[in-house]
């Protein structure tokens, strides 16, 4: 490390400094075991922050703060001052400034509680002050949009790394997390951003990402802010239902639904989550569902995770489960691979959990034949052939929970003349029905049957001989 510091970089090609900075990043595990060399590494990294090699310096510092966080405690404050000076110099690219916030969060976490507010004020406050100024001016210019995303990404990265619970002993001491203090002061700004930039998905995504990192960081400590977060999400839904808002709703529900005091809020949030998504689906002609496939993908992907991880959410009998299945079936039939995957995931987890709830069982029994109809239609001609094997999951779920019914549904659907296409005769259809019904656990073999069936139904057999 001493040799690396003594090289006269200013007299040589600047790329040599970049290589030295990358070397430090590669030696972080060694530095953790040999902390006496950390000051030399810090000196070189700080030198790099104020050069044209700031990208390599921020990457090296990120790795050092991640791998040697506790070893950096004696140097946290001077290093924070150096980071602050580099940010203020204004020479860094936006992406480097965002990356540097990860190291700033890790270093702030090492400070005593009374030392953190000072750095929140000098480093984080300018982000919110600029966001507030943009919101107050109401000037939705391209420059304002870029600056809003940049500042939100800085905040999001800080939230991902700023946590003072570094050990079990720290967790026993009841200290208010700094991220919570920031969120309590700045939630109105997040609401205003959501209202102002409702048509800009990348801005909403950045705002929701910051929120998500705050929730994941704080976990149960976020509870005092839960009601405000729900208001933010519902207000966003009322303006626009989109993938970022759906994703943060899912994160919140999965994290807090099991907590008894939070359950009423989470039940209401789930109802809003479904209600506003339905509103979008109902206002979109079915032939245009591909135009909202990203939202349908997000909705059913999130809902699949909720059903899988929080199956008790299905105890709420007020939810329109028949409509969920109706739109889940339509989602499976879209040409977009993400929508197909998420539609199948939801239908699969919904089917697996259904036998634990009488009202859900009734829905599956009522809609089962139609689900099988859509599956066979997708296998036969509707779905890109590369996606056909994904339908094995929902078939296996039906065969596990409703074996007798699946046999009847399959035979009924496949007995329709020329369905799914006229290229399979009755004997072949009967053979494939038997193969599908017989396969109850071997997913790979069922996928082979479906792929082979799809090839024949599409008239592609000769091309593969």
ZIPE-V28657 format. One record per residue. PHI is phi in degrees with one decimal (none if undefined). OMEGA is omega in whole degrees, 0 to 359 (* if undefined). D_CENTER is the distance of its C-alpha to the mean C-alpha in whole Angstrom. Layout:
phi=[PHI PHI]
omega=[OMEGA OMEGA]
d_center=[D_CENTER D_CENTER]
//
This chain:
phi=[none -63.3 -64.1 -58.9 -74.1 -85.1 -65.1 -78.9 -59.6 -65.7 -94.5 -120.2 -60.9 -60.4 -64.8 -64.6 -62.3 -59.3 -65.2 -63.8 -65.5 -65.1 -62.1 -59.8 -57.9 -75.4 -102.0 -62.4 -63.5 -68.7 -62.6 -62.7 -84.8 -130.1 -66.3 -65.6 -92.4 -62.7 -56.7 -64.7 -64.1 -63.0 -57.2 -70.4 -64.8 -63.4 -59.2 -69.2 -59.8 -100.8 -127.4 -74.0 -97.5 -64.3 -62.4 -66.3 -67.0 -67.3 -66.0 -63.5 -67.1 -60.9 -67.4 -64.8 -68.6 -75.0 -85.6 -121.7 -55.9 -66.0 -69.4 -85.8 -54.4 -66.1 -110.3 -60.4 -68.4 -61.5 -69.6 -61.9 -62.2 -66.3 -63.0 -61.9 -63.1 -66.2 -63.6 -67.7 -63.3 75.0 -93.6 -74.7 -70.4 -56.3 -64.3 -71.1 -63.2 -62.8 -63.6 -62.3 -64.1 -63.0 -65.2 -61.1 -62.9 -63.4 -71.7 -60.2 -63.0 -86.2 -77.6 -64.1 -51.0 -78.2 -93.7 -71.2 -53.6 -57.8 -77.8 -59.9 -68.4 -84.3 -105.5 -90.3 -54.8 -57.5 -62.7 -70.8 -64.5 -68.3 -61.4 -65.1 -63.4 -64.4 -63.9 -69.5 -73.5 57.3 -93.9 -86.5 -89.6 -56.2 -65.7 -62.8 -64.4 -62.1 -67.1 -63.3 -62.9 -59.6 -65.9 -65.5 -66.3 -62.2 -64.7 -59.7 -65.4 -60.8 -61.3 -73.4 -121.4 -87.6 -153.8 -84.5 -82.1 -91.3 -149.8 -62.2 -64.2 -63.5 -65.9 -75.7 -87.7 -78.5 -116.8 -70.3 -63.9 -59.2 -61.4 -65.4 -60.3 -65.0 -63.2 -61.8 -83.3 -115.2 -54.4 -58.1 -67.3 -61.0 -61.3 -65.5 -61.4 -62.0 -69.6 -72.0 -108.6 -60.4 -87.0 -106.2 -61.4 -69.2 -71.1 -60.2 -62.7 -66.2 -64.9 -67.7 -64.4 -61.9 -61.7 -63.1 -65.5 -64.0 -65.2 -64.6 -70.5 -83.0 52.0 -64.1 -67.6 -76.6 -49.5 -61.5 -97.3 -61.9 -63.6 -62.9 -63.4 -61.2 -60.6 -61.0 -65.4 -64.9 -62.1 -66.0 -59.3 -64.7 -88.0 -162.0 -94.6 -146.9 -57.0 -60.3 -69.7 -63.2 -64.7 -70.4 -62.5 -61.1 -58.8 -66.9 -63.2 -62.0 -77.3 -113.5 -61.0 -73.3 -78.4 -56.2 -68.2 -96.4 -55.0 -58.9 -63.2 -70.4 -62.8 -67.4 -64.3 -64.5 -62.6 -65.4 -53.5 -77.6 -60.1 -73.3 -67.6 -57.9 -59.0 -65.7 -62.8 -68.0 -87.3 -113.3 -57.6 -57.7 -68.5 -107.4 -60.5 -62.5 -68.2 -118.5 -62.3 -65.5 -72.5 -63.5 -60.2 -64.0 -60.5 -75.7 -64.8 -67.1 -65.1 -60.6 -67.3 -64.1 -64.0 -70.7 -91.0 -125.7 -60.3 -65.6 -62.7 -74.3 -70.4 -73.9 -79.4 -82.3 -74.1 -85.0 -66.2 -63.2 -71.0 -59.7 -65.8 -56.8 -74.0 -62.4 -61.6 -66.8 -62.1 -63.8 -90.0 -71.4 -77.1 -76.1 -63.3 -63.9 -65.7 -58.9 -60.1 -72.4 -60.1 -66.2 -58.5 -62.4 -59.6 -67.2 -66.5 -62.2 -65.8 -62.2 -81.7 -60.9 -67.3 -86.0 -139.5 -58.6 -68.7 -76.8 -57.0 -60.7 -64.7 -64.9 -64.2 -72.6 -106.9 -58.0 -62.8 -66.0 -61.0 -63.4 -58.0 -66.4 -60.8 -67.7 -65.2 -66.1 -63.8 -71.0 -160.0 -82.0 -92.5 -52.3 -60.0 -66.8 -102.9 -60.6 -65.4 -65.1 -70.5 -60.4 -62.0 -71.0 -65.6 -62.8 -63.8 -63.6 -70.5 -79.7 -96.0 -138.3 -61.7 -65.7 -65.8 -60.1 -59.6 -66.7 -60.9 -63.2 -64.8 -65.2 -65.9 -78.7 -79.9 -67.2 -57.8 63.2 -107.9 -74.4 -138.6 -76.3 -86.4 -122.3 -78.1 -61.7 -65.2 -67.2 -61.8 -62.8 -64.8 -67.7 -59.8 -63.4 -64.4 -66.9 -64.1 -67.7 -84.7 -104.6 -134.3 -83.6 -64.4 -62.8 -68.5 -63.7 -61.5 -63.2 -60.6 -65.6 -65.3 -64.5 -62.5 -62.5 -60.9 -70.6 -65.2 -98.4 70.3 -101.5 -55.2 -62.5 -67.0 -104.9 -91.0]
omega=[179 180 179 181 184 179 180 186 185 180 185 178 185 181 179 176 178 179 179 179 177 179 178 179 181 184 185 179 178 179 178 179 182 189 180 180 183 180 179 178 180 181 182 179 178 176 180 179 184 180 176 178 184 178 179 180 180 177 179 180 178 180 179 180 180 186 185 187 184 179 182 186 181 185 189 186 178 179 175 178 179 178 180 180 180 177 182 182 174 181 183 169 179 183 178 178 178 181 181 180 176 179 179 178 179 181 177 181 182 184 172 185 183 179 184 183 180 183 172 183 186 183 186 182 178 178 182 178 178 178 179 179 179 180 182 179 180 180 183 180 176 179 179 179 180 180 179 179 180 181 178 178 175 181 181 180 177 181 182 186 183 179 185 176 184 181 180 179 180 183 181 179 183 178 178 181 181 179 179 178 179 183 181 181 192 180 178 178 178 178 181 178 180 179 187 187 186 181 184 184 183 176 178 180 179 179 180 178 178 178 183 179 177 180 182 180 187 183 186 179 180 187 180 182 189 181 178 179 179 177 179 183 182 177 177 178 183 178 181 175 183 187 182 181 178 183 180 175 180 180 182 182 181 184 191 186 185 182 190 181 182 188 180 177 183 176 180 178 178 178 179 177 182 185 184 174 177 181 178 181 183 180 179 176 185 180 179 181 178 179 179 185 179 179 177 177 180 182 184 174 178 182 177 179 178 181 181 187 180 183 179 176 180 178 180 184 182 182 183 186 179 178 176 179 179 181 175 177 180 179 179 186 180 180 184 186 180 179 179 183 184 176 180 179 180 182 180 182 178 179 182 182 191 184 178 183 185 183 177 176 180 180 181 179 182 186 187 182 179 177 178 177 181 179 182 177 179 179 186 185 193 187 174 188 179 183 187 185 179 182 176 183 182 178 179 179 178 182 179 186 184 186 181 181 180 180 179 182 181 181 180 183 185 177 178 182 176 177 358 175 181 189 178 181 186 181 179 178 180 180 181 176 180 180 181 180 183 186 185 183 186 184 183 180 178 177 178 179 182 180 178 179 180 180 182 180 182 178 184 187 185 182 185 179 *]
d_center=[39 43 44 40 41 45 44 45 42 43 46 44 41 38 36 38 36 33 34 35 32 30 32 31 28 29 31 29 29 33 33 32 35 37 36 39 38 35 37 38 35 34 37 36 32 33 36 33 31 34 34 33 31 29 26 27 28 25 23 26 26 22 23 26 25 22 25 28 26 29 32 31 32 36 34 31 33 35 32 30 33 33 29 30 33 31 29 32 34 31 32 28 26 23 20 23 23 19 19 22 21 19 22 24 21 22 26 26 25 28 30 32 31 34 33 29 30 32 29 27 30 30 27 24 27 27 24 24 28 27 24 26 29 27 26 30 31 29 29 27 28 26 27 25 22 22 23 20 17 19 20 16 15 18 17 13 15 18 16 14 17 20 21 24 24 25 27 28 31 29 27 30 31 30 29 26 23 24 20 21 24 22 20 23 25 23 21 23 22 19 20 23 20 18 22 23 20 19 20 18 14 14 15 13 10 12 13 10 8 12 12 9 10 14 13 11 15 17 16 19 21 19 21 23 21 19 21 21 17 18 20 18 15 19 20 17 17 21 21 18 16 13 9 8 10 10 6 8 11 9 8 12 13 12 14 17 18 20 22 25 25 22 22 24 21 18 21 21 18 17 20 19 16 18 21 20 18 21 23 21 22 25 26 25 28 27 28 25 22 21 21 18 17 13 13 15 12 9 12 13 10 9 13 13 11 13 16 16 15 17 20 22 20 22 25 25 28 27 24 25 24 27 25 21 23 25 22 20 23 23 20 21 24 22 22 19 17 14 15 18 16 13 17 18 16 16 20 20 19 21 24 24 23 26 29 28 29 32 30 27 30 32 29 29 32 33 30 31 33 31 28 30 32 29 28 31 31 28 29 33 32 29 26 26 27 25 22 25 25 21 24 25 22 23 27 27 25 28 31 30 30 32 35 38 36 34 37 39 36 36 40 40 37 39 42 42 44 42 39 36 39 42 42 42 45 45 46 43 41 42 42 38 38 40 37 34 36 37 34 32 30 30 27 28 32 30 28 31 33 31 31 35 35 33 35 38 37 36 39 38 40 43 41 39 43]
//
